[in-house]
Every structure is written in C-alpha cells, then in structure tokens.
Amino acid sequence: MTHQSRIRLVVPSMAVGMVIVMNAPAFEASWREEFAFLSRVTQDARRNTFNPLVMQRLYEHPWTAQVVARLRDLELGPFAPGR
C-alpha cells in the first residue's frame, strides 16, 4: 500500500518538473526555431516549391519524399483542398 501511494506522488511530481524544465528559455528557442522551419516547409509544399536543402533536413529517410509526393497527388493531409 505504501509503494502505491509513493508512485501516485512521484509520477505527477516528475511530470510537473519536466514541464517546468522544458519551458526553459533555451528549450523554448529551439522549439520556436523548429516550428518556424516546419511552417516554411508547409508553405513551400502548398506552393509546390521544394528547396533541396530544406527537404534534406526534413527527410531523415529517402522514402519519405515519395510519401509526401503521394499525399500531394491524393490531395490528403496538408495538401487537402481548402487548407
């Protein structure tokens, strides 16, 4: 019974601690940079202009370019009409 009550206290405490740590200015700057990068990629994809350097950073695997091309052909995801 005691072990269970400790876990109930430790898990939420760790979650709160992680949220506080991940909101530190250094982490916030990296998240903002990543968000700006993904926003630029999304805009390029909607205009059908793909910068090779951006695509190299975006795609860790060579097959993902094919998946994005297929989504664009099917007009799914961010390529859906009206998006």
Residue pairs with C-beta under 8 A, 6 or more apart in sequence:
21 27
37 54
37 57
40 54
41 54
41 58
42 78
44 50
44 51
44 54
45 68
45 72
45 78
45 79
46 78
46 79
46 83
48 72
55 65
58 64
59 65
71 77
71 78
71 79
72 79
75 81
